[in-house]
Amino acid sequence: MAIILNVNKKVTEIWIRLVLKLYQELNERLGSNFIGLVAAPEPNITLHDINVVVIVKNVSSKVRQEVIDIARQVEEDLGTSPIISSITLERGDLLINEFKGWFYG
């Protein structure tokens, strides 16, 4: 499992905390279906209004909803407004590289 987050001086502490907590919760709740995530370097950098890509082995509407629920819970736990805007994709989806390229050049 992997997390891709290019940490630099512009990244806010809360964004880093949100992404790390999201990773931990996804890993715990999705188990072996969770592969990793790709997060924008800061929340306002988006592609198609997405700032976090969650990568799983098998995607379904149930898994997508669970990812959304986990994201909202993480935001609530850390006392933030909803700023995680995610998409859930299966390993090997070509969109993953599109997001990586947009987020990290």
C-alpha positions in Angstrom: 0.0 0.0 0.0 1.2 3.5 -0.8 0.5 7.1 -0.2 1.6 9.7 -2.6 1.7 13.2 -1.2 4.3 15.7 -2.3 4.9 17.6 0.9 6.3 21.1 0.5 6.2 24.4 2.4 2.9 25.4 0.9 1.0 22.4 2.3 -1.1 23.3 5.3 -0.7 21.2 8.4 -4.4 20.3 8.4 -4.3 19.0 4.9 -1.4 16.7 5.7 -3.2 15.5 8.9 -6.4 14.9 6.9 -4.6 12.9 4.2 -2.6 10.8 6.7 -5.7 10.1 8.8 -7.7 9.3 5.6 -5.0 6.8 4.6 -5.0 5.1 8.0 -8.8 4.8 8.1 -9.0 3.5 4.5 -6.4 1.0 5.2 -8.2 -0.2 8.4 -11.7 -0.2 7.0 -11.1 -1.4 3.4 -8.4 -3.9 4.4 -6.8 -5.8 1.5 -9.0 -4.1 -1.1 -7.2 -0.8 -0.4 -4.1 -0.2 -2.4 -3.2 3.4 -1.8 -4.1 7.0 -2.5 -2.8 10.0 -4.5 -3.4 13.4 -2.9 -3.0 16.8 -4.3 -0.2 18.8 -2.7 -2.8 21.1 -1.3 -6.6 20.9 -1.2 -7.3 23.7 -3.7 -5.3 21.9 -6.4 -7.9 19.8 -8.2 -8.5 18.0 -11.5 -12.2 17.6 -12.3 -12.9 19.0 -8.7 -11.0 16.0 -7.3 -8.1 16.4 -4.8 -7.7 12.8 -3.6 -7.6 9.6 -5.7 -8.3 6.4 -3.7 -7.0 3.2 -5.4 -8.6 -0.1 -4.7 -8.4 -3.6 -6.1 -12.1 -3.9 -6.7 -14.4 -0.9 -7.0 -18.2 -0.9 -6.5 -20.9 1.5 -5.5 -20.6 0.2 -2.0 -16.9 0.8 -1.8 -17.3 4.3 -3.3 -19.9 5.2 -0.7 -17.7 3.8 2.1 -14.8 5.9 0.9 -17.0 9.0 1.0 -18.3 8.1 4.5 -14.7 7.6 5.7 -13.6 11.0 4.3 -16.5 12.8 6.0 -15.7 11.0 9.3 -12.0 12.0 9.1 -13.0 15.6 8.4 -15.4 15.6 11.4 -12.8 13.9 13.6 -10.3 16.7 12.8 -12.9 19.5 13.0 -12.7 20.7 9.4 -15.3 21.5 6.8 -15.6 19.1 3.9 -12.5 19.6 1.8 -11.7 16.1 0.7 -13.1 15.6 -2.7 -12.2 12.0 -3.8 -12.7 9.6 -6.6 -12.3 5.9 -6.1 -10.6 4.0 -9.0 -9.4 0.4 -9.5 -5.8 -0.4 -9.8 -4.6 0.0 -13.4 -7.2 2.7 -14.3 -5.6 5.1 -16.7 -7.0 8.1 -14.9 -4.7 7.4 -11.9 -1.7 8.6 -14.0 -3.7 11.6 -15.3 -4.2 12.7 -11.7 -0.6 12.0 -10.7 0.6 14.1 -13.7 -1.8 17.0 -12.8 -0.9 17.0 -9.1 2.8 16.6 -9.5 3.7 17.7 -13.0 
